[in-house]
Amino acid sequence: MGDFNNAIERIVAGLEKRNRLLNPKEREIVAYHEMGHALVALAIPGVDPVHKVSIIPRGVGALGYTIQRPTEDRFLMTREELENKMAVLLGGRAAELIVFGHLSTGAADDLARVTDIARSMVTRYGMSERLGHVALEKDGRSFLSPNPLANGANDHLYSDETATAIDDEVRATVDAVFERTLAILRDRRDVLERTARRLLQKETLEEGELKQLADVGPGRPEPAVEVERDLRARDGALRPG
């Protein structure tokens, strides 16, 4: 099983680059960033479980990685599930802002993926109340399908006013999810500190130890459930109409 896991991680994240040495400050930022992803995933019921968190650099540019392991194949997603996926992606950026009070370039890929999801929700899936149940773009690229069409070009026909409305809706959607993500991590700041320090010591945390450190496990109440209920109520106020 260890060989299978190593093979999966090599394909998903690339080869380990232990010779890529980070200075202590960068290493600390990466640890909090990755734990932000992991703790948000643990806090939201129904998202793919976290399999491993590591701050060992891999591939071309990955300074750390958080691997979630799906429990089943998915072909459809609701708006709530898409927003949950965005929240996990934004967890690293939110953790950096909470702990260090500033942002780094480490979330560049996360932001690109989040923006793609939000734009698809608005322009392709009719999930914006403001713009209605219409498909404004046809795009071969999709976060649900890793293989884009050959041309990969957008096919749309709408006014400049509609383009502005789309930009506003995408920004409002991302901002609302980011505020929700900040609330999750602020509520669990002590857990974030504890798990990040442990990650700095060990460099890699497996699923079992991560759940134990985060106080989530069989027979133990999940502290994030009540938080999630409160955030859903709050999300109604944050979500753009």
C-alpha positions as semicolon CSV with decimal commas, in nm:
position;residue;x (nm);y (nm);z (nm)
1;M;0,000;0,000;0,000
2;G;0,290;0,232;0,072
3;D;0,416;0,184;-0,284
4;F;0,072;0,264;-0,425
5;N;0,047;0,580;-0,215
6;N;0,395;0,691;-0,321
7;A;0,304;0,635;-0,686
8;I;-0,015;0,839;-0,652
9;E;0,167;1,126;-0,483
10;R;0,439;1,120;-0,747
11;I;0,178;1,153;-1,023
12;V;-0,038;1,411;-0,844
13;A;0,232;1,630;-0,690
14;G;0,557;1,533;-0,863
15;L;0,890;1,405;-0,737
16;E;1,012;1,499;-0,391
17;K;1,262;1,785;-0,399
18;R;1,431;1,761;-0,060
19;N;1,724;1,958;-0,197
20;R;1,495;2,260;-0,242
21;L;1,572;2,435;0,085
22;L;1,333;2,700;0,216
23;N;1,435;2,960;0,467
24;P;1,265;2,925;0,810
25;K;1,010;3,200;0,742
26;E;0,901;3,051;0,409
27;R;0,880;2,706;0,564
28;E;0,655;2,842;0,839
29;I;0,427;3,014;0,588
30;V;0,397;2,693;0,385
31;A;0,309;2,493;0,699
32;Y;0,027;2,726;0,798
33;H;-0,090;2,747;0,437
34;E;-0,122;2,369;0,400
35;M;-0,285;2,329;0,740
36;G;-0,536;2,595;0,638
37;H;-0,643;2,375;0,347
38;A;-0,659;2,066;0,567
39;L;-0,852;2,217;0,859
40;V;-1,117;2,373;0,635
41;A;-1,163;2,033;0,468
42;L;-1,201;1,872;0,811
43;A;-1,445;2,140;0,925
44;I;-1,694;2,111;0,639
45;P;-1,905;1,794;0,635
46;G;-1,923;1,608;0,306
47;V;-1,598;1,720;0,140
48;D;-1,332;1,470;0,032
49;P;-1,133;1,352;0,338
50;V;-0,774;1,469;0,380
51;H;-0,528;1,185;0,321
52;K;-0,198;1,362;0,383
53;V;-0,046;1,705;0,443
54;S;0,320;1,771;0,373
55;I;0,567;2,059;0,351
56;I;0,822;1,857;0,152
57;P;0,860;2,036;-0,182
58;R;0,754;1,839;-0,488
59;G;0,749;1,885;-0,863
60;V;0,838;2,210;-1,033
61;G;0,692;2,464;-0,794
62;A;0,496;2,292;-0,514
63;L;0,644;2,396;-0,178
64;G;0,393;2,178;0,007
65;Y;0,076;1,986;-0,068
66;T;-0,251;1,865;0,080
67;I;-0,394;1,550;-0,071
68;Q;-0,766;1,475;-0,046
69;R;-0,885;1,127;-0,134
70;P;-1,234;1,106;-0,291
71;T;-1,452;0,827;-0,158
72;E;-1,662;0,798;-0,475
73;D;-1,682;0,915;-0,835
74;R;-1,871;1,241;-0,880
75;F;-2,042;1,363;-1,196
76;L;-2,272;1,633;-1,057
77;M;-2,216;1,902;-0,793
78;T;-2,456;2,141;-0,622
79;R;-2,386;2,509;-0,556
80;E;-2,319;2,431;-0,190
81;E;-2,067;2,162;-0,284
82;L;-1,892;2,395;-0,526
83;E;-1,869;2,663;-0,257
84;N;-1,729;2,404;-0,014
85;K;-1,465;2,312;-0,271
86;M;-1,377;2,680;-0,307
87;A;-1,353;2,717;0,071
88;V;-1,096;2,437;0,094
89;L;-0,892;2,594;-0,186
90;L;-0,901;2,931;-0,009
91;G;-0,805;2,780;0,326
92;G;-0,433;2,829;0,270
93;R;-0,466;3,198;0,183
94;A;-0,702;3,255;0,476
95;A;-0,458;3,089;0,718
96;E;-0,174;3,313;0,597
97;L;-0,386;3,625;0,647
98;I;-0,497;3,522;0,997
99;V;-0,154;3,419;1,126
100;F;0,083;3,659;0,949
101;G;-0,146;3,949;0,859
102;H;-0,030;3,950;0,498
103;L;-0,061;3,744;0,180
104;S;0,202;3,563;-0,027
105;T;0,229;3,435;-0,383
106;G;0,180;3,078;-0,261
107;A;-0,194;3,083;-0,333
108;A;-0,163;3,170;-0,703
109;D;-0,280;2,830;-0,828
110;D;-0,555;2,814;-0,563
111;L;-0,690;3,152;-0,674
112;A;-0,691;3,048;-1,040
113;R;-0,892;2,736;-0,959
114;V;-1,133;2,922;-0,732
115;T;-1,193;3,190;-0,995
116;D;-1,256;2,921;-1,257
117;I;-1,517;2,755;-1,035
118;A;-1,689;3,084;-0,951
119;R;-1,696;3,197;-1,313
120;S;-1,837;2,862;-1,424
121;M;-2,109;2,890;-1,158
122;V;-2,208;3,232;-1,294
123;T;-2,166;3,185;-1,670
124;R;-2,223;2,814;-1,735
125;Y;-2,431;2,663;-1,456
126;G;-2,691;2,939;-1,404
127;M;-2,614;2,965;-1,031
128;S;-2,639;3,344;-1,009
129;E;-2,973;3,489;-0,899
130;R;-2,875;3,823;-1,049
131;L;-2,807;3,686;-1,398
132;G;-3,067;3,411;-1,393
133;H;-3,091;3,061;-1,536
134;V;-2,893;3,120;-1,852
135;A;-2,568;2,990;-1,999
136;L;-2,358;3,288;-2,097
137;E;-2,045;3,102;-2,204
138;K;-1,957;2,770;-2,361
139;D;-1,611;2,665;-2,256
140;G;-1,433;2,334;-2,314
141;R;-1,224;2,383;-2,000
142;S;-1,376;2,270;-1,672
143;F;-1,249;2,186;-1,325
144;L;-1,470;1,874;-1,342
145;S;-1,305;1,760;-1,665
146;P;-0,924;1,781;-1,673
147;N;-0,907;1,743;-2,052
148;P;-1,007;2,065;-2,229
149;L;-1,130;2,079;-2,585
150;A;-0,867;2,133;-2,849
151;N;-0,942;2,499;-2,908
152;G;-1,010;2,583;-2,542
153;A;-1,168;2,912;-2,647
154;N;-1,469;3,078;-2,487
155;D;-1,782;3,103;-2,698
156;H;-1,998;3,387;-2,570
157;L;-2,211;3,669;-2,697
158;Y;-2,323;3,930;-2,444
159;S;-2,309;4,302;-2,381
160;D;-2,047;4,500;-2,193
161;E;-2,303;4,556;-1,918
162;T;-2,347;4,181;-1,879
163;A;-1,969;4,131;-1,877
164;T;-1,944;4,381;-1,590
165;A;-2,225;4,202;-1,405
166;I;-2,042;3,870;-1,450
167;D;-1,721;4,015;-1,307
168;D;-1,915;4,157;-1,011
169;E;-2,087;3,825;-0,942
170;V;-1,764;3,625;-0,964
171;R;-1,590;3,863;-0,724
172;A;-1,885;3,866;-0,482
173;T;-1,904;3,485;-0,483
174;V;-1,533;3,443;-0,411
175;D;-1,537;3,716;-0,145
176;A;-1,834;3,556;0,034
177;V;-1,666;3,214;0,040
178;F;-1,339;3,369;0,159
179;E;-1,514;3,538;0,451
180;R;-1,672;3,206;0,541
181;T;-1,330;3,038;0,525
182;L;-1,179;3,303;0,750
183;A;-1,457;3,242;1,004
184;I;-1,387;2,867;1,009
185;L;-1,016;2,912;1,074
186;R;-1,056;3,196;1,323
187;D;-1,287;2,974;1,524
188;R;-1,021;2,701;1,522
189;R;-0,713;2,920;1,558
190;D;-0,578;2,706;1,843
191;V;-0,606;2,393;1,630
192;L;-0,435;2,571;1,340
193;E;-0,143;2,667;1,563
194;R;-0,113;2,318;1,712
195;T;-0,127;2,130;1,384
196;A;0,105;2,371;1,200
197;R;0,371;2,338;1,471
198;R;0,344;1,959;1,449
199;L;0,372;1,974;1,071
200;L;0,688;2,185;1,100
201;Q;0,836;1,917;1,326
202;K;0,740;1,610;1,122
203;E;0,711;1,759;0,769
204;T;0,429;1,515;0,688
205;L;0,105;1,431;0,868
206;E;-0,108;1,131;0,776
207;E;-0,488;1,122;0,800
208;G;-0,507;0,948;1,138
209;E;-0,265;1,177;1,320
210;L;-0,417;1,484;1,158
211;K;-0,765;1,394;1,284
212;Q;-0,627;1,323;1,630
213;L;-0,451;1,660;1,645
214;A;-0,763;1,834;1,516
215;D;-0,985;1,657;1,772
216;V;-1,190;1,480;1,507
217;G;-1,239;1,106;1,528
218;P;-1,474;0,813;1,595
219;G;-1,682;0,860;1,908
220;R;-1,567;1,218;1,943
221;P;-1,797;1,508;1,859
222;E;-1,685;1,706;1,557
223;P;-1,641;2,066;1,674
224;A;-1,687;2,205;1,325
225;V;-2,047;2,090;1,285
226;E;-2,190;2,369;1,499
227;V;-1,956;2,615;1,331
228;E;-2,078;2,496;0,991
229;R;-2,442;2,553;1,088
230;D;-2,363;2,907;1,203
231;L;-2,166;2,974;0,885
232;R;-2,449;2,854;0,664
233;A;-2,681;3,102;0,832
234;R;-2,417;3,373;0,798
235;D;-2,351;3,274;0,436
236;G;-2,709;3,367;0,353
237;A;-2,627;3,724;0,445
238;L;-2,293;3,723;0,266
239;R;-2,408;3,556;-0,055
240;P;-2,486;3,806;-0,333
241;G;-2,849;3,820;-0,448
